[in-house]
């Protein structure tokens, strides 16, 4: 390590941020190369005359930003930049029909059912691999919960739900820019139930809901069940929903609510910046139209800091915030929540009437995991895995798919959106790939109007393997043959 000037206190930055910036500078200048081991915490403390806690916070910040990685029993190392060697073209902003549509999700149900077959490689569903999740730790905690709370674990839990979990959720929401009381949170069975209850609380059958285009097919399934129509709005693969088109719909009183995946949307991976998020919340506030926010991917950012939630800009309780730990800890535990704002009483009533309760034991186990401090380290590892897997799948697309293929470039989440030339039929690709035991999600399932037939979604939540590379090669062969 080169000699550096000692770091001094600053009013503009915390000491650990200055340490992190200094190390980042050494990486940028090439003094520290990818693969190099950083000085131990004790050694850096002595060299730069700072505390152990300052060095640890600096290293954690650099790990969050994707510059270094921790290796158990070894220390911290400079990370190799994760990016494909060839950058494919990106899709343009979508141009959906201006008409509201009834929803038919029969094909989406077929796609979901491919997850039943253990022989199928699940590149269609946005499913995290079990080997990337802290299953052993959660199982131990579940056992402790059942031993320590034998009667409570088998009892009903009335809304708003388990207090220890709501306390931990409220604490973690600070990173999303939301300062809330645990009493304002309603626990649910995953994000889908939170979204469903929120939609039912603010709409009536026949209403129209403004959505991104393309949008998550689970949201379309909720609209179909509730007999609601979808108004698809143009959406940019990086910047998100067009506020100009949303404002036009609000002015014409076309929509009763708005619903979107706010951070690293599914399937595009778009993420609005803070200014646009603030403008969006100001728009719905101006017209007093509720907004259902699905922030299930917010913790899965690849670099920098966690993006804010739309709820962070809500001052009148019009944003109904929904999320869960299904993509980061356990899909099967079904632990989610809603922050329904002014609609909390209605959401609690609906929760009790429709589903009564969320199982207590999984809530307590998740709460214990969050409280013991392991979640942040797990997230760093998971984000790095998703970023690496996304880069490898993007590289495989560049290698095996036709040259005219377009691919999104998300900065978080776990899915990629692939666009092929007009006229291509991804439904036929879905059927032929399934015969090869490979599932994809054809683009039409992400649109109420049946658009995006030439597109499909890929899941990057599975660790890269020879099997996945063979599957990508097979998909490339099938695509070229169909074109």
N, C-alpha and C positions, 0 to 999 in steps of 0.2 A: 504494500500500500504506500502511495506517495505521501510525502509530508504535506500537511494542510494547515492553514491558519486555524487557530482555535475558534470555535463557534461562540458567538456572543448573544446575549438576550436581545430580542427584537419585539417591538410593539405590534408589528405587522404579521408576524408568524410565530407559531408555537416552536419551541426548540426542536421537537422531534421532526417537524416539517422541514426545518432548516437542514437537519442531518440527512433527511431523505433526499432533499434537493441536491445536497452536496454529492451524495452517492450517485444519484441519477446523472449528475454532470460528469462524474468519472466514467459512467457507463457510456454516455453519449460521446465523450471524447475518445473512447477506446482504451482508456487506462484499465478499465475492467471489461473483459471480453466475455461473450456467452460461454457458460461452463465454468468460469472462474469462481472459486470459493471466496465469499466475503469474509472479512475478519470476524473472529468470534465476538460475541457481545462484550465479554470482559476486555478483550484487546482493544476494541473500538472505544470503549468507555475510557480506557487509559490514554489512548492516543488523542482523543478529542475533548477530554475533560468534561464528559457529560455523564449522566446517571445511567444505570442499567435499564431502567424503565424507559428512558428517552430513546436508547438504542433499539430496544424491543419494539416500541411504538413506530419508530422510523422503518424498521424492517417489515413490520406488519403493513404499514402504508405502502411501501414499495411492492410488497406481495400482492396487495389489493389492486395496485395499478398495473400489475403484470410484468414488472421489471425483474423480480427475483422470485425464487421458489425455495421452500424449506424441504430438506431431506431429513427424515427421522435419524437421529443419532449421528448426524453428519454436519449439519449447519445450513447456511443459506448460500445459494448459488445464483449467478446471473443467468437469466432465462434466455434461451434461443428465441428470437422473434418468431411468432406463430403467424405465418401468412403463406398463401399459395404462391408458387413461383410465377404463375401467370394469373393475371386478374381478368376474369371474364367480364363481358358487358353486363350492365345492370338493366332490369326492366324499367320501363317508363312509368309515370304516374298512371293509374287506372282511369278508364273513362266509362263508367257503368251507365246503364239506362237511368233516365231521370224519373222513371215510374216506380211506384211502390209495388211490391210483389208479395203474393202469398208464398208460403215456404213449403217445400217438399224435401224431406231429408231421408228418403228411403235409401238412396245410394250411400249416404253418409253412414247409415246403420250397417250396410253391407261392409263398408270399409272398416268400421269399428269391430265387426265380428271376426275379421281376419286375425285379430289378436288372440282368439281362442286357440288357434292351431299352434302347438309348440314347434312344429317344423317350419313355420313361416318366419323369415327374417323381417322384423318389424321396422321397416323404414318408412311406414306410413303414419303410424300413430306417434304423437309427441310424448313418448314414454321414456322415462329415465331408466337406465340399466341398474338392476339391483346391486351389482358389484360396485357402483359408484355411490351408494347410499350407506349411511351408518346403521345398517340393520342389526349388527351384533349389539351395539350400544343401546339401540331402541328396544331390542328384545330383553336385555338385562333390566332396563328401566321398567318395561311392562311387567316383568316378573316381580320387581320390587313393589310396584303399585298394587298388584293383586295380593301380595303378601301383607302389605302395610294398610291397605284399605279394602279388606275383603267384602265388606257390606256395601260401602259407597260405590265400588266398581260395578255393582250389579243393580244399582238403583236408577230411577229416572233422574234426569237433570233438566230442570225447567229453564226456559230462556231467561236471561241472555246466555247462560252456559257457565262452564267451569271457571271460577274466579282466578285460580293460579294461571291458567292458560291465558285468560284475557289480560291479566297483569303483564305477562311476558310479551304478548302481542303488542300491547300498548307501548311497552318499553322499546321494542324493536321498530315500531312505526316512526320513532323519532328520526331514524336514518332515512326515512322517506319524506321527511319534512312535516310530519303530522304530530301535533301535540294533543293527545286525546286521553280521556279517562277510560279505565277498563270498563266502567259502567256503560260506555257508549258502543261497546263491541258485542256482537251477537255471534256465538259460535255456530257453525253449520257443518254439514257433511260435504266437505270439499267446496271448491269455488263454484261449481255448477249450481249447487243448491243456493248458495249466496246470491248468484246472479238471477236464478229463477225466482226466488222470494222477492228480490228487489224489483224485478220487472213486474211481478204480479202486484206489488204494493203501489206502483205508480201508473199502471195502465189498466185498460178494460178491453175485452175482446173487440177486435175490429180496428184498434188503434194502430198507428204506424210508428216504427222506431227507426231512427237514423243510425246506420251502421257503417263501418269501414267497408271498402270493397277492394280486394276480397276480405272476408271476415272469418273468424273462427266458426267452424260448423256446429260446435256445441251451443253457441249463442243462437244460431239459426234453429237448432232443435228446440231450444227453450221458447223461441218465438212461435214455432209451429204448435207446440203443446198449448200455449196460451192464446192461440188464435189471433196472433198479431201479424202485421205486415212489416216488411223490411224495405226501407228506402236506402239503397246503396249509394254512398258518396265517394267521389274520386279520392284516392289515397296514394300518397307517394311512398315508395319502399323504404325511404330513410326518414322522411319528415312527418309521415302520418296523414291523417284525414285533412281534406281541404276545408278550411274554415270559411272560405268564401262561399262554397256550395252549401255548407251547413247553415250559414247566416241566411242565405236565400230561402232555404227550407223553413227556417224558423220564422222569417218574415211572413211567409205565406201560410203559416200555421199548419204545415203539412205533418208535423211530427209531435207525438205526445211525450217522447223521451229520446234520449241518445244513449248508445251503448258501444263501448270499445275496449280493446286491450291496450292500456295506456303505455306500457313500457315493453319494447321488444315484442311487438304484436305478433299474433299467430294468424296467418301464416307468413306475413311479409318480413317481420322482424323490425318494423319501423319504431322509432322512438322520438317523440316530439321534444324540442328543447324547452327550457323553462319559460321563455317568453311566450311561445305558442301555447303551452299548457295554460298559462295565466290568461291569455286571450280567449282560449276556449271556455274556461270557467266563467269569465266575464260575459261571454256571449250567452251561455245558458242561464246565467243569473239575470241578465237583461230581459230575457224572454220568459223567465221563471219556468224553465223546462228541466226536469230532473235528468241526471246523467248517471248511468251505471258504469262504474270503472272496474275492469278486471285487471288486477295488477299481479297476476300469478308469477310472472317472469321478472319482476322488479329486482329481485336479489341476484339475478344471473347476469349482471353486467361484466364485461370482460376487462375493462380498464377504467381508471379514474375512481369516481365515487358513485354510490347508488343514485340513480336518477330519482327525482322527486315524483311523488304521486300527484295526480290532478287534485286529489283531496287536500293537498297542502295549500292550495290556493282558494279553497271553498270557505266562504265566510257566512253563508246562509243555509247550510245544511242540504244543498241541492244535489251534491255528489254522494252517491251510494257506493262506497268503496268495498270491493270484494277481492279476496285472495285466499291462499291456502298454502300448506306445506307439501302438497302432492308432487310438485316438481323438484323439490329440494331435499325432502326427508323421507317421505313414504306415501306413494299413491294409495296403498291399501288401507292406511289408517283413516283416510277420509277426514282429515282435520282442516277445516276452513273457517272463515269468518266473514261477517259483513260489518261495515261501519256505516249505518244507514242514514245518519244525519237526522233531519226533521221527520223522517219516515220510520224511525226506530220502533215506535209502538205498533205500527202496522206490520212491520217485518217480524217482530216477536210474536204477534198474534198468529200470523200465517205459519210461522215455524212450529208453533204449538199445535195448530189445527192439522197441518199437513204431515208433520214428521215428529212432533212432540219433543224429541231430544236427540242430541249427539252423544254417542257412547262416552262415558266418563273416563274409563281406563286409558284409552288412547290420548285423550286430552291431557290427563295428568302425566303420561309418559313423555309427550311432546313438551309440555311445560317444564319438566325436569331436565330434559336435554337442553332446552334454551337457557335455563337458569344456570347450568353448570359450566357455561362458557365455551362449549365445544362447537357451537354452531358456526361461528365466524371462521374458524380454521377449516371446518368441513366445507364451507362455502368457497373459500379460496381454492381448495383442491378441485371442487366441482366445476367452478368457473373455468379454471385452467383446462380441465378435461374437455369441457364443451367447446372452448375456443380452439383447442388442438384438433378435436374431432371435426369441427366445422371446416377448418382449414384443409384437413385431409380429404374430406368429401368434396369440397370445392375443387381441390387439385384433381381428384378423380374425374369430376365432371369435365374439367378442361382436357383431360387425357383421353377419355373414352366417349364423350358425347360429341355431337356435331359442332362445328366451329361457330355456328350461328346461335347456339344456346346462350340464354341470358340467365344470370343467377343473382339473387340479392346478396348484400354484404352486411348482415346484422352485426351490431356491436354488443350483442348479448342474446340470451335465450338459447334455444336448442333446435330451431328449425330453419330450413332453407326453402326458398320459393324458386322453382325452375320454370323458365318460360321458353317454349319452342316456337318455331315459325307458325303463323296462322294456318289453320287447316289440319294441324296435328291433332290427334284424338287421344288424350290421356286416359280416357275410360277404357279404350281398347288396350292401351299399354298396361293399365291396372290389371285387366283380365289376363293378358298374356304373361305378365310378370308373376301373377299369383300361381300360374301353372308351373313356374320355376321356383316356387316357395319364397317369393319376394313380394312384400306388400309396399305400395305407395299410396298416397292420398291424391286422387285426381282433382284438378282445379275446380270442377263444377260443384263439388260439395261445399265450397267456400263462397258460394254465390246463390242468392235467392232467385236470381234471374237466369241461372244456368250458364253464366259466362265462364271464361277461363278454361275452356275445354283443352286448350293447347298448353296448359300449365299443370304442375303438380308440386306437392310438398314432400320434402324429405326430412326425416328425423335424424338429428345429430347427437342424440342422447345415448348412443351405444358406443362402447370402446372400439376403436379402430382394430380391425382384424383382417386376416386373409379372406375370411368368409365375406366380409363387407366389401373388400376390394373386388372379389369375384362377382358379387352382386352388382356392383357399379359397372363392371365390364359387361355383364349380361344386359343390364338396362341400356347401356350405350348401344349394344348390338341390336336390341329390339327397337330402339328409337330410330336408328339409321334404317332398319328394314321397313319400319312403318312409314317413315318419310319418303 
